[in-house]
Amino acid sequence: VQLVESGGGLVQAGGSLRLFCAASGSTFSINAMGWYRQAPGKQRELVAAITSGGGSTNYADSVKGRFTISRDNDKNTMYLQMNSLRTEDTAVYYCNARTVIDLKYWGQGTQVTVSS
């Protein structure tokens, strides 16, 4: 499984961005997916996760009500809609996929920078 993120960039506080994660390869084996982020000097943290069919999602408390995770299995793509961005959302955002046999895959990351 290969994962490629896109959609990151520079945005002012209060603005919005939409991240994309395109999956390729053995996509039939993908089960749950998620977005993680890592800010400088901090550990990587889970931002949002979604089950295989998209029927269940969960979010970090810090992004609840502002971010929305979704996926389109026909397009092998996962999304993260980020609204009301804050400076503390600045980080590298990574796409993660977990297969049915619990193998884990990561994308290369996309930088999100929120300016004040």
Contacts in CASP RR format, 6 or more apart in sequence:
PFRMAT RR
TARGET T0000
AUTHOR 0000-0000-0000
METHOD contacts of the structure
MODEL  1
VQLVESGGGLVQAGGSLRLFCAASGSTFSINAMGWYRQAPGKQRELVAAI
TSGGGSTNYADSVKGRFTISRDNDKNTMYLQMNSLRTEDTAVYYCNARTV
IDLKYWGQGTQVTVSS
1 23 0 8 1.000
1 24 0 8 1.000
1 25 0 8 1.000
1 26 0 8 1.000
1 27 0 8 1.000
1 29 0 8 1.000
1 30 0 8 1.000
1 97 0 8 1.000
1 99 0 8 1.000
1 103 0 8 1.000
1 105 0 8 1.000
2 23 0 8 1.000
2 24 0 8 1.000
2 25 0 8 1.000
2 105 0 8 1.000
2 107 0 8 1.000
3 21 0 8 1.000
3 22 0 8 1.000
3 23 0 8 1.000
3 95 0 8 1.000
3 96 0 8 1.000
3 97 0 8 1.000
3 105 0 8 1.000
3 106 0 8 1.000
3 107 0 8 1.000
4 21 0 8 1.000
4 22 0 8 1.000
4 24 0 8 1.000
4 95 0 8 1.000
4 107 0 8 1.000
4 108 0 8 1.000
5 19 0 8 1.000
5 20 0 8 1.000
5 21 0 8 1.000
5 93 0 8 1.000
5 94 0 8 1.000
5 95 0 8 1.000
5 107 0 8 1.000
5 108 0 8 1.000
5 109 0 8 1.000
5 110 0 8 1.000
6 19 0 8 1.000
6 20 0 8 1.000
6 22 0 8 1.000
6 110 0 8 1.000
7 17 0 8 1.000
7 18 0 8 1.000
7 19 0 8 1.000
7 20 0 8 1.000
7 110 0 8 1.000
8 17 0 8 1.000
8 19 0 8 1.000
8 93 0 8 1.000
8 110 0 8 1.000
8 111 0 8 1.000
8 112 0 8 1.000
9 17 0 8 1.000
9 110 0 8 1.000
9 111 0 8 1.000
9 112 0 8 1.000
9 113 0 8 1.000
10 113 0 8 1.000
10 114 0 8 1.000
10 115 0 8 1.000
11 17 0 8 1.000
11 85 0 8 1.000
11 112 0 8 1.000
11 113 0 8 1.000
11 114 0 8 1.000
11 115 0 8 1.000
12 114 0 8 1.000
12 115 0 8 1.000
12 116 0 8 1.000
13 85 0 8 1.000
13 86 0 8 1.000
13 87 0 8 1.000
13 114 0 8 1.000
13 115 0 8 1.000
13 116 0 8 1.000
14 83 0 8 1.000
14 84 0 8 1.000
14 85 0 8 1.000
14 86 0 8 1.000
14 114 0 8 1.000
15 83 0 8 1.000
15 84 0 8 1.000
15 85 0 8 1.000
15 114 0 8 1.000
16 81 0 8 1.000
16 82 0 8 1.000
16 83 0 8 1.000
16 84 0 8 1.000
16 85 0 8 1.000
17 82 0 8 1.000
17 85 0 8 1.000
17 112 0 8 1.000
18 79 0 8 1.000
18 80 0 8 1.000
18 81 0 8 1.000
18 82 0 8 1.000
19 35 0 8 1.000
19 79 0 8 1.000
19 80 0 8 1.000
19 82 0 8 1.000
19 93 0 8 1.000
19 95 0 8 1.000
19 110 0 8 1.000
19 112 0 8 1.000
20 77 0 8 1.000
20 78 0 8 1.000
20 79 0 8 1.000
21 33 0 8 1.000
21 35 0 8 1.000
21 77 0 8 1.000
21 78 0 8 1.000
21 79 0 8 1.000
21 80 0 8 1.000
21 95 0 8 1.000
21 107 0 8 1.000
22 76 0 8 1.000
22 77 0 8 1.000
23 30 0 8 1.000
23 33 0 8 1.000
23 76 0 8 1.000
23 77 0 8 1.000
23 78 0 8 1.000
23 97 0 8 1.000
24 76 0 8 1.000
26 99 0 8 1.000
27 76 0 8 1.000
29 99 0 8 1.000
29 100 0 8 1.000
29 101 0 8 1.000
29 103 0 8 1.000
30 52 0 8 1.000
30 97 0 8 1.000
30 98 0 8 1.000
30 99 0 8 1.000
30 100 0 8 1.000
31 51 0 8 1.000
31 52 0 8 1.000
31 97 0 8 1.000
31 98 0 8 1.000
31 99 0 8 1.000
31 100 0 8 1.000
32 49 0 8 1.000
32 50 0 8 1.000
32 51 0 8 1.000
32 52 0 8 1.000
32 97 0 8 1.000
32 98 0 8 1.000
33 49 0 8 1.000
33 50 0 8 1.000
33 71 0 8 1.000
33 78 0 8 1.000
33 95 0 8 1.000
33 96 0 8 1.000
33 97 0 8 1.000
33 98 0 8 1.000
34 46 0 8 1.000
34 47 0 8 1.000
34 48 0 8 1.000
34 49 0 8 1.000
34 50 0 8 1.000
34 69 0 8 1.000
34 78 0 8 1.000
34 95 0 8 1.000
34 96 0 8 1.000
34 97 0 8 1.000
35 46 0 8 1.000
35 47 0 8 1.000
35 48 0 8 1.000
35 49 0 8 1.000
35 69 0 8 1.000
35 78 0 8 1.000
35 80 0 8 1.000
35 93 0 8 1.000
35 94 0 8 1.000
35 95 0 8 1.000
35 96 0 8 1.000
36 44 0 8 1.000
36 45 0 8 1.000
36 46 0 8 1.000
36 47 0 8 1.000
36 93 0 8 1.000
36 94 0 8 1.000
36 96 0 8 1.000
37 44 0 8 1.000
37 45 0 8 1.000
37 47 0 8 1.000
37 89 0 8 1.000
37 91 0 8 1.000
37 92 0 8 1.000
37 93 0 8 1.000
37 94 0 8 1.000
37 112 0 8 1.000
38 44 0 8 1.000
38 45 0 8 1.000
38 91 0 8 1.000
38 92 0 8 1.000
38 94 0 8 1.000
39 88 0 8 1.000
39 90 0 8 1.000
39 91 0 8 1.000
39 92 0 8 1.000
42 91 0 8 1.000
44 94 0 8 1.000
45 60 0 8 1.000
46 60 0 8 1.000
47 59 0 8 1.000
47 60 0 8 1.000
47 63 0 8 1.000
47 67 0 8 1.000
47 69 0 8 1.000
47 80 0 8 1.000
47 93 0 8 1.000
48 57 0 8 1.000
48 58 0 8 1.000
48 59 0 8 1.000
48 60 0 8 1.000
48 63 0 8 1.000
48 67 0 8 1.000
48 68 0 8 1.000
48 69 0 8 1.000
48 80 0 8 1.000
49 57 0 8 1.000
49 58 0 8 1.000
49 69 0 8 1.000
50 56 0 8 1.000
50 57 0 8 1.000
50 69 0 8 1.000
50 70 0 8 1.000
50 71 0 8 1.000
50 78 0 8 1.000
51 57 0 8 1.000
52 73 0 8 1.000
53 71 0 8 1.000
53 73 0 8 1.000
54 70 0 8 1.000
54 71 0 8 1.000
57 69 0 8 1.000
59 65 0 8 1.000
59 67 0 8 1.000
59 69 0 8 1.000
62 88 0 8 1.000
63 82 0 8 1.000
63 89 0 8 1.000
66 82 0 8 1.000
66 83 0 8 1.000
66 84 0 8 1.000
66 85 0 8 1.000
67 80 0 8 1.000
67 81 0 8 1.000
67 82 0 8 1.000
67 83 0 8 1.000
68 79 0 8 1.000
68 80 0 8 1.000
68 81 0 8 1.000
68 83 0 8 1.000
69 78 0 8 1.000
69 79 0 8 1.000
69 80 0 8 1.000
69 81 0 8 1.000
70 78 0 8 1.000
70 79 0 8 1.000
70 81 0 8 1.000
71 77 0 8 1.000
71 78 0 8 1.000
71 79 0 8 1.000
72 78 0 8 1.000
72 79 0 8 1.000
78 95 0 8 1.000
80 93 0 8 1.000
82 89 0 8 1.000
82 112 0 8 1.000
85 112 0 8 1.000
85 114 0 8 1.000
86 114 0 8 1.000
87 114 0 8 1.000
87 115 0 8 1.000
87 116 0 8 1.000
88 114 0 8 1.000
89 112 0 8 1.000
89 114 0 8 1.000
90 112 0 8 1.000
90 113 0 8 1.000
90 114 0 8 1.000
91 112 0 8 1.000
92 109 0 8 1.000
92 110 0 8 1.000
92 111 0 8 1.000
92 112 0 8 1.000
93 109 0 8 1.000
93 110 0 8 1.000
93 111 0 8 1.000
93 112 0 8 1.000
94 106 0 8 1.000
94 107 0 8 1.000
94 108 0 8 1.000
94 109 0 8 1.000
95 106 0 8 1.000
95 107 0 8 1.000
95 109 0 8 1.000
96 104 0 8 1.000
96 105 0 8 1.000
96 106 0 8 1.000
96 107 0 8 1.000
97 104 0 8 1.000
97 105 0 8 1.000
98 104 0 8 1.000
98 105 0 8 1.000
99 105 0 8 1.000
END
